[in-house]
Amino acid sequence: MSNHSVIAVPKVQINHVGKVFAGAPAGTPPALQDINLSISDNEFVTLVGASGCGKSTLLRILAGLEHHSSGEVLCNGQAITGPGADRAMVFQHYSLYPWLTVMENIKFSRLLRIKRENLTSSDVEAASGRADALLNLIGLAKVAHAYPSQLSGGMQQRVAIARALMGRPQVLLMDEPFGALDAQTREVMHDLILHIHRIEKTTIVFVTHDVDEAIYLGQRVVLMAPRPGRVDRIQLVPLPTRRRQDMKHSAAFRELRAEILASIRESSGMATDLDLLEKLSQQSEAI
C-alpha cells in the first residue's frame, strides 16, 4: 500500500498577483501587489479593509472580469482567464431584469444556455426544478410571479443570489451584496447566506467594508491594506461553524472586532489621521 497521501488542490489559489491599471499616472501605487491566498473547497472567506485596498479588484480578477498584471490565479488548478460557469458573482446592485418575474430572472441564464446549446426538454425540466428549489431555499416561493419593482431591496438581493446559484457554481463571489440594505435586513441576509452555504456547499469569497459582517460570516477574514493593495494579515475566526446573532455580543467577538479595526486603521494611516485630528481639536480648545 502506498504511503503517499493525496494532496487536495485548493478551490482557489492566488499566487503573487499584482494589478496595475493602464493609464494610471506615474508614481501611482499598484492596485494590488504580491497577493497570495489559498481558499479551500466549501470555505467561506471574507475580505475587509479600508477604501482603495483593492478587495473588489481582486474579486473581479477571480470572476475573470479583470485581468491581473502579474502572478497567477487558479480555480480547481486551472488558470482563470475570463468568466466561467465554475464561478458566479453577486454585486451590491441587484441588476435584475425589471420586465421579468422573479422566476424568470432566476432561470434567465440557464434558459439562454439551453437555447444556445439545443438541449432537450429534460434539461428544461431540470432547470425548472432547480429554480423551484432555489426559490424555496431563499424563501420567495410565494412571490415567484412578482416583478422586481414589487419587491423590497432584501428580496431583490435574494433573487440575485438565487440567479447566481442557478448554474451550481463551485465558487460564489460576493461584492458587498448587502451594503445597500438596512441593518435589520442585513442580519436576515447574513443568516440566509450562511444557510445557503451549508446547503449548497459552495466556496464563498465575500467582500465587505463592515468588520462585524466579515467576522460573523467568515471562517477566515483577510485584512487588506491600501497603497499598494496587499494582504496585511489573515485572521482565523474562532467562532463555532453554526453562527447566531447573539455571538456578536460575546467577548471573543468584541475583542476580534477591536483587533481588526486597529489593524485597518494602522495599515491605512487612519490611526495617524485620528491622532492629528485629536491634536487639532485640543489646540482649538486652547485658543
C-alpha positions in Angstrom: 0.0 0.0 0.0 1.3 3.4 -0.9 2.3 5.8 1.9 1.7 8.8 -0.3 -1.3 10.9 0.8 -3.5 12.7 -1.7 -3.0 16.4 -1.5 -6.2 18.3 -2.1 -6.0 21.0 -4.7 -7.2 24.4 -3.3 -10.5 25.5 -4.8 -8.9 28.9 -5.4 -5.2 29.7 -5.5 -3.8 33.2 -5.8 0.0 33.3 -6.3 2.0 36.6 -6.3 -0.8 38.5 -8.1 -0.3 42.1 -9.0 -2.5 44.6 -10.7 -1.6 47.9 -12.4 -4.4 49.8 -14.2 -3.5 51.0 -17.6 -3.2 54.8 -17.9 -2.5 55.3 -14.2 -0.4 58.4 -13.5 3.3 57.8 -13.0 4.1 57.0 -9.3 0.6 55.6 -8.6 0.9 52.6 -6.3 -0.2 49.3 -7.8 -3.9 48.5 -7.2 -2.6 45.0 -6.0 0.8 43.9 -5.1 2.1 40.3 -4.4 -1.3 38.9 -3.3 -1.0 35.3 -2.1 -4.1 33.4 -0.8 -5.3 29.8 -0.8 -9.0 29.1 -0.4 -10.3 25.6 0.3 -13.4 23.8 -1.0 -16.6 24.9 0.8 -14.7 27.6 2.7 -16.3 31.0 3.5 -13.6 33.7 3.3 -14.3 37.4 3.8 -12.1 40.3 2.5 -12.2 43.5 4.5 -10.1 46.7 4.5 -10.1 50.4 4.0 -11.3 52.0 0.7 -8.7 51.6 -2.0 -7.2 48.4 -0.7 -8.1 46.5 -3.9 -10.5 44.0 -2.4 -13.2 44.5 -5.1 -10.5 44.5 -7.8 -9.2 41.1 -6.5 -12.8 39.8 -6.6 -13.2 40.9 -10.2 -10.0 39.2 -11.1 -11.3 35.9 -9.5 -14.5 36.4 -11.6 -12.5 36.9 -14.8 -13.9 40.4 -15.2 -10.4 42.0 -14.7 -7.0 40.7 -15.8 -4.1 40.7 -13.4 -0.8 42.2 -14.4 1.4 39.6 -12.8 1.2 36.3 -11.0 -1.4 33.6 -11.4 -5.0 32.9 -10.3 -6.3 29.3 -10.4 -9.7 27.7 -9.8 -9.5 23.9 -9.4 -5.9 24.1 -10.6 -6.9 25.8 -13.9 -5.8 29.3 -14.7 -8.6 31.9 -14.7 -8.5 33.8 -18.0 -12.1 35.1 -18.1 -15.6 34.4 -16.8 -16.6 30.8 -16.3 -19.5 28.6 -15.2 -17.5 27.4 -12.3 -17.8 30.9 -10.8 -20.7 33.3 -10.2 -20.8 36.8 -8.9 -23.3 38.8 -6.9 -23.0 42.6 -6.9 -24.1 45.2 -4.5 -26.7 46.4 -7.0 -29.2 43.7 -7.8 -29.1 44.0 -11.7 -32.4 42.2 -12.1 -34.3 42.5 -15.4 -37.3 44.6 -14.5 -39.5 43.1 -17.2 -39.0 39.6 -16.0 -40.7 38.0 -13.0 -38.7 36.5 -10.0 -38.8 33.0 -11.5 -37.9 34.3 -15.0 -34.9 36.3 -13.6 -33.6 33.2 -11.8 -33.9 31.0 -14.9 -32.7 33.5 -17.4 -29.1 32.5 -17.8 -29.9 28.8 -17.8 -32.6 29.3 -20.5 -30.1 31.2 -22.6 -27.7 28.2 -22.3 -30.5 25.8 -23.3 -31.4 27.8 -26.4 -27.8 28.2 -27.4 -26.8 24.6 -27.0 -30.0 22.9 -28.2 -30.5 20.9 -25.1 -33.5 18.6 -24.6 -36.8 19.1 -22.8 -35.5 17.1 -19.9 -32.8 19.8 -19.5 -35.6 22.4 -19.4 -37.4 20.4 -16.7 -34.2 20.1 -14.7 -33.7 23.9 -14.9 -37.3 24.5 -13.7 -36.8 22.1 -10.8 -33.6 23.8 -9.8 -35.3 27.2 -9.9 -38.1 25.9 -7.7 -35.7 24.5 -5.2 -33.8 27.8 -5.0 -37.0 29.8 -4.6 -37.8 27.6 -1.6 -34.3 27.9 -0.3 -34.4 31.7 -0.3 -37.9 31.8 1.0 -39.6 33.6 -2.0 -41.8 30.8 -3.5 -44.9 33.0 -2.8 -43.6 35.8 -5.0 -42.3 33.7 -7.9 -44.5 35.6 -10.3 -43.9 39.1 -8.9 -41.7 41.7 -10.7 -38.6 43.3 -9.1 -40.3 46.6 -8.6 -42.8 44.8 -6.3 -40.0 43.5 -4.0 -38.0 45.1 -1.2 -34.3 45.5 -1.5 -33.6 42.4 0.6 -36.0 40.3 -1.6 -34.4 41.6 -4.8 -30.9 40.6 -3.5 -32.3 37.1 -2.6 -33.3 36.8 -6.2 -29.9 37.9 -7.4 -28.3 35.3 -5.2 -30.6 32.5 -6.4 -29.8 33.5 -10.0 -26.1 33.3 -9.3 -26.6 29.8 -7.8 -28.8 28.6 -10.7 -25.9 27.0 -12.6 -24.4 25.3 -9.5 -21.2 27.4 -9.4 -18.3 26.0 -7.4 -17.3 29.4 -6.2 -19.7 32.3 -5.3 -18.1 35.7 -5.4 -20.0 38.5 -3.5 -19.0 42.1 -3.7 -20.6 44.0 -0.8 -24.0 42.4 -1.6 -25.8 43.7 1.5 -24.2 47.2 1.6 -27.4 49.0 0.4 -29.7 47.2 2.9 -30.8 48.4 6.3 -29.3 46.9 9.5 -32.2 44.6 10.3 -32.5 43.2 6.7 -28.7 42.7 6.7 -28.9 40.4 9.7 -31.6 38.3 8.0 -29.5 38.1 4.9 -26.4 37.1 6.9 -28.2 34.1 8.3 -29.7 33.3 4.9 -26.3 33.2 3.1 -24.8 31.1 5.9 -27.8 28.7 5.5 -27.2 28.6 1.7 -23.5 28.0 2.3 -24.4 24.9 4.4 -26.9 23.6 1.9 -25.2 24.3 -1.4 -21.6 23.7 -0.1 -20.3 26.4 -2.4 -17.0 28.1 -1.7 -17.8 31.8 -1.0 -15.4 34.8 -1.3 -17.2 37.8 0.2 -16.0 41.4 0.1 -17.2 43.9 2.7 -16.2 47.1 4.4 -18.1 46.1 7.6 -15.9 44.4 10.1 -18.8 42.8 12.1 -20.1 41.3 8.8 -16.7 40.0 7.9 -16.3 38.2 11.3 -19.9 36.9 11.5 -19.8 35.3 8.0 -16.2 34.3 7.5 -14.3 31.3 8.6 -11.3 33.4 7.8 -11.0 37.1 7.5 -8.5 38.5 5.0 -7.4 42.0 6.0 -6.2 44.1 3.1 -4.2 47.3 3.2 -4.1 50.1 0.6 -1.3 51.9 -1.4 -0.4 49.4 -2.7 -3.3 47.0 -2.2 -2.0 44.0 -0.3 -2.8 41.3 2.2 -1.9 42.7 5.6 -2.9 39.6 7.6 -5.2 36.6 7.6 -7.3 36.0 10.7 -9.0 32.7 11.6 -12.4 33.4 13.2 -12.6 31.4 16.5 -16.4 31.0 16.4 -18.5 27.8 16.0 -19.5 26.8 12.5 -23.1 27.5 13.2 -23.4 31.2 13.9 -26.1 33.1 15.9 -26.7 36.8 16.1 -26.1 36.9 19.8 -22.5 35.8 19.2 -21.8 39.4 18.2 -22.2 40.4 21.8 -19.6 37.8 23.1 -16.2 38.9 24.5 -14.4 36.9 21.8 -16.3 38.7 19.0 -15.8 42.2 20.5 -12.0 41.5 21.0 -11.6 40.3 17.5 -13.5 43.3 16.1 -11.3 45.7 18.1 -8.2 44.0 16.9 -9.2 44.0 13.2 -10.3 47.7 13.4 -7.0 48.6 14.9 -5.1 46.8 12.2 -7.2 48.5 9.5 -6.6 51.9 11.0 -2.9 51.4 11.3 -2.3 49.8 7.9 -4.3 52.6 6.1 -2.9 55.5 8.1 -6.2 56.3 9.7 -4.7 56.0 13.2 -2.2 58.8 12.4 -5.1 60.9 10.9 -7.1 60.4 14.1 -4.2 61.4 16.3 -3.7 64.5 14.2 -7.4 65.4 14.5 -7.2 64.9 18.2 -4.2 67.3 18.5 -6.0 69.9 16.3 -9.1 69.6 18.5 -7.0 70.2 21.6 -5.3 73.2 20.0 -8.6 74.7 19.0 -10.0 74.3 22.5 -6.9 76.0 24.0 -7.4 79.1 21.8 
